[in-house]
Amino acid sequence: MASSEEKRDVHEASAIDEKPVGRVAQVNTASVALAAAVAEQKPNLWSKNMIRLYMIMGVGYLVSTLNGFDSSLMGAINAMKPYQETFGLSGEGSSSGIIFIIYNLGQIAAFPFCGLIADGYGRRLCIFIGCLIVLVGTAVQGSANSMGQFIGGRFILGFGASIASAAGPAYTVELAHPAYRGFMAGMYNNFWWLGNILAGWVTYGSNLNLSNSWAWRTPTVVQAGLPSVVMVLVMFFPESPRWLIAQDRAEEALAIFAKYHGDGNPDSPLVQLQYKEIVEQNALTRNENPWWDFREIVNTRAARYRLYMVIGMSFFGQWSGNNVVSYFMPVMIKQAGITDPNKQLLINAINPIFSMLAAIYGASLLDKLGRRPMMLWGLVGSLFSYVLLTAFTAESANHPNLSYGVIVAIYLFGICFAWGFTPLQTLYAVECLENRTRAKGSGLNFLFLNVAMVVNTYGISVGMEAIGWKLYLVYIGWIIVEIVVIYFFFVETAGKTLEEMGEIFEAPNPVKASTQKVKVEIDERGRVVGVEGDRQV
């Protein structure tokens, strides 16, 4: 594949031959080729094909609601007396932890099948099959009258959600418009909060109005709603063009790029840039490894660095204190002195609304601010929030009015974490992976993510019962570690096509290479007429 230096030479040569027309604008960019292509044919954000693309992406985002719904659902019904009476639970301790983590164990069990389905049969079919399994799991869980059946239903739910989630992020990232990939693909994980909000309000309403087992069965049944919508629609949507090229169906891929990225023009500079890069990369890196062979993910230094980014994001996305809030917020509020279950559930239902708004705003800034600054500042805000949460909770027993400070700290944490981290939890890992390893890598991402959640959730459950608010001190220390690791080791992925990420990971110092930019001069006709700065990779 042509390097960034070679592409710059072409643009600089053309700048010598032709004089600039009209006013010349200067743009700082990480990719000369992408900046030139976008400048030459500026995307029409409200064209018919772009609106269709938004709708397709929107349905793809619904896959992310599966995990968001479950996290809020279990935290909420765990506080319901009808649920506790049905299964003989106390709301805290290892018994609750086991019920929570069986969902994650189901996701771990699905890992071997993720690459098989997503790479072998396509992203759309993988999503369809995953959602179908989720419906089966919902039926089993919602009709449970024994702990064994309830646990079995949660295992099936987790299995299906993992299958769908292995392809969902890859599908949205690979189909997103490259000029707006941060926002369009970052919105995928923001819909985690939509599922969280829906579950929070359904559980609040059912607990308020129902006193029998339907208080917890109703939201469990509602859990099947959004995956049903995805199932009905996804097979009518276009397949990932990058997957099509890997299957030697390049003409179909070009047609999809032309329709959704070139407004119907196959000769659009942006369409041709992506198409040629993908075809070239596919020819150079094509590997007929079977679905069960994962050596290509670790067989080179660059591949291992990519994998480190995936693993880091998996653990940091779950060990930053967010799981405490997601699964045990009613318990945290109870520890702060608010004991009315309906008030607990109301606070639990309001919180994700603020978080989702913050996440949407954060996604809108990803292409402007970059991935690294968003993660770092989001964690700084989260650290400050956890310090407040710890202090307020520790003193709320002696000063009851501080219980409201606890709520403010919880909400503030949700806003900061959602702003800086939620849009990137799936986007960043998928961006770091190559086309040929993206499905396998996404499966690994969810494997590590669920390993982190199993350890975290079970530990939180026991820790909350054993040491209470002192558990928050552990997260304060860990968030500091995360900030240091991200600053020194995480690469910047903004401003480049997915294919251009290769030269970043091949560089001697990937972090330095990823953060360097060049100044591009563009005239009124959209031509690059000058390039300043030496981006050495």
Salt bridges, closest charged atoms under 4 A:
GLU5 OE2 - ARG8 NH1 3.61
GLU12 OE2 - ARG8 NH2 3.53
GLU18 OE1 - ARG527 NH1 2.44
ASP70 OD1 - ARG154 NH1 2.72
ASP119 OD1 - ARG123 NH1 3.12
GLU174 OE2 - ARG123 NH2 2.91
GLU174 OE2 - ARG438 NH1 3.01
GLU239 OE1 - ARG124 NE 3.44
ASP248 OD1 - ARG286 NH1 2.81
GLU252 OE2 - ARG249 NE 2.92
GLU277 OE2 - LYS7 NZ 2.58
GLU288 OE2 - ARG286 NE 2.89
ASP293 OD2 - ARG295 NH2 2.65
GLU296 OE1 - ARG436 NH1 2.71
GLU296 OE2 - LYS440 NZ 2.92
ASP367 OD1 - ARG371 NH1 3.31
GLU395 OE1 - HIS399 ND1 3.84
GLU431 OE2 - ARG181 NE 2.79
GLU431 OE2 - ARG371 NH2 2.52
GLU434 OE1 - ARG436 NH2 3.69
GLU499 OE2 - ARG242 NE 2.97
GLU500 OE2 - LYS7 NZ 3.51
GLU503 OE2 - ARG535 NH1 3.28
ASP523 OD2 - ARG527 NH2 2.77
